[in-house]
Amino acid sequence: MTDSNYVKIYTGNAIVVQLIKQQLENIGINPIIKDETESGRLAGFATSIPSFPEVYVHENELDKAVPVVEAVRSEMEVS
């Protein structure tokens, strides 16, 4: 198993993931989005069981990224 310098900060709805991604990019953080369903679809192995996309950031950016996730989640709960 390899060590990673990336930390998962959110797993959930694709719409929320895109909002988090956009907000992180606005503050200079380039997140990695892992979406098994989309990856499988693009490779021709579509499944009827959708998975939830995940958002990862570099561990050095964690302190700036977590408040963004919390703000987006709070905003979505109010809507």
RANOR-V510971 format. One record per backbone hydrogen bond with DSSP energy under -1.0 kcal/mol. NH is the residue of the N-H (numbers start at 0). CO is the residue of the C=O. Records with the same first field share a line. If there is no record, write none. Layout:
NH->CO ; CO
This chain:
6->56
8->54
9->54
11->52
16->12
17->13
18->14
19->15
20->16
21->17
22->18
23->19
24->20
25->21
27->24
28->23
31->55
33->53
38->34
39->35
40->36
41->37
42->38
43->40
44->39
53->33
54->9
55->31
56->6
58->4
60->57
64->60
65->61
68->64
69->65
70->66
71->67
72->68
73->69
74->70
75->71
76->72
77->73
78->74
